[in-house]
């Protein structure tokens, strides 16, 4: 990422996930986060109502068309019948933030210091397609194994035994129409505060992964905002020649 937050705008009212501008992830960052996680909740709606299954998946390589996820469910899990609109919800690192982690603030405080939660979540919205073809399902199993297993391969199954299982499985594919990423990572605080909070999370072993993603995703946004504030303050000082004329909060945007 460059030194500013992605230019992505908050998602439209058609989506169920609310994302304030400062928490919006770029499509590339959101897809990378989903790919790194490789598991999430498949959410669909069919004749039985809302169906949700926690499933590992493979983000298939970019072939120039819509990005796709592949996985499978047991045939007895009737969610495969919910072909049509679907969302795969992928959760990234998260952590509770105690007010004790926030450095003491200048008085009077502009913003209160309260308990909160930092998190990353990605919604992959699109169209669910069920696959019954044995070759498609076998290839999907190979992809899934290659993605998640460093040593074991289908040949160890052996393949002949796995092929006998295929009728009990239904392959599922999500053809992605929209990628919505939300990274709520203390973007409302200063860069000094963020570094202090991230260090505390990492050093006490509570959530080093959250600390890493805070520095990687949120810090560039905060630093760019602080740079804009400094430039605006300097401009005001040059125009009016008085420090009292620069009344800009370095956390405002």
Buried (B, 14 or more C-beta within 10 A) or exposed (E): BEEEBBEBEBBEEEBEBEBEBBBBBBBEBBBBBBBEBBBBBBBBEBEEEEBEBEBEBBBBEEEEEEBBBBBBBEBEBBBBBBBEEBBBBBBBBBBBBBEEBBEEBEEEEEEEBEEBEBBBBBBBBBBBBBBEEEEBBBBBBBBBBEBEEEEEEBEEBEBEEBBEEBEEBBBBBBBBEBBBBBBBBBBBBBBEBBBBBBEBBBEEEBBBBBBBBBBBBBBBBBBBBBEBBEEEBEEBBEEEEEEEEBEEEBBEB
